[in-house]
């Protein structure tokens, strides 16, 4: 630790933009490497492990993000959000995060059999015992993670995540090859958590834990509601999976998990870039107006990037899913297409918890999330007995309610962001994606009728769909086009050559000029 960890330097708007762009560059580069490895491992695991094995692993895997939420959000997030901290704040946070990790691991070990077995079955209860150390590991890495975020050291965080996820992927495949099923998935995730915490400690060594009553009280004043809000966010994301694990067979749970991963969770691979940058960058803004401006532009760009990818997935899912994962995953195709709509809404809403935390509103976020969680559980509980397609429709319905509530309640009443932002944030990407769907879907049907090879179908639909989307965005929504173009110029090397190759000439010139300004 050094002096820069204790006091946040005031940064201008341009300096914050530069920090955000550098973060996007490093996080994107790391994400490319991560996705090559994890996609390859997902394909291999899908062919080695039956859907029932994935269904048994669903609940234990929820504990991995829970570990981070209950330690980092509870005690590390306050170190990021505060303008100034003392060494005593850091020492108190280290002690609290370690103790919390130990207690939660102990509770998991104690309750896995008496609680987990009646709810989810004996096999899942054994997996809960396997995953239990994840809380201790998360507690060890909580404060080092917060110190790196406080420094805006996105390069190091990105590299750590890439290495850890690569280790997790390789470990899962290796264990599956030896004959393990659900155990391979869980132990792979646990190995990734171990490597993450070890690398975080090496990158930002924390001080020894010490008790400081006053500083711990200050940290918990922000951290406890932030942690509770984060806990409810994780619960919201995983509520449907948990209900499915109680109400459906392991095979059905595995199929729904695959559909949920592709339609809703997989967009977070890209959304994760914004999520990782949002809280530390938003926390450094000078006032609420600047915070609103950052969020508005980030949301527009985010929607413009993600909605067309999910639209392409809707079109190609009948061919892509069974070809990539195997024919036994074909029943997941319909739910994948339905859940892509929920994924689009989730993409638009990415970062709303971070803007609330950066604005110092963790309690409002917590209250909102509790209400949303109750709605999610109720809708899932009612829909689950009717099958995974009905469950997918229930998820979309809850996401629609979430979209309206975030803009109509949180943004409007708490942050003063007008509801009309829902239109400006959503409409450009949504309208261009509808045009893309209208062009790409008939092409896909034609190629299916002609029994075209899968590679030809995917490549043709992708190129035609991308052309339709980019043409619509460029022609109808030039402001959003310019935002995406400028970000591309700032993030990618050799930007002038790339832009001139891919964009219409006038748009390329505007993008280059905007990136240099």
Buried (B, 14 or more C-beta within 10 A) or exposed (E): BEEEBBEBEEBEEEEBBBBBBBBBBBBBBBBEBBBEBBBEBBBBBBBBBBBBBBBBBBBBBBBBBBBBBBBBBBBBBBBBBBEEBBBBBBBBBBBBBBBBBEBBBEEBEEBBBEBBBEEBBEBBBBBBBBBBBBBBBBBBBBBBBBBBBBBBBBBBBBBBBBBBBBBBBBBBBBBBEEEBBBBBBBBBBBBBBBBBBBBBBEBBEBBEBBEBEEBBEBBBEBBBBBBBBBBBBBBBBBBBBBBBBBBBEBBBBBBBBBBBBBBBBBBBBBBBBBBBBBBBBBBBBEEBEBBBEBBBBBBBBBBBBBBBBBBBBBBBBBBBBBBBBBEBBBBBBBBBBBBBBBBBBBBBBBBBBBBBBBBEBBBBBBBBBBEBBEBBBBBBBEBBEEBBBBBBBBBBBBBEBBBEBBBEBBBBEBBEBEEEBBEBBBBBBBBBBEBBBEBBBEBBEEBEEEEBEBEEBBEBBBEBBBEBBBBBBBEBBBEBBBBBBBBBBBBEEEBBEBBBEEBBEEBBBBBBEBBEE
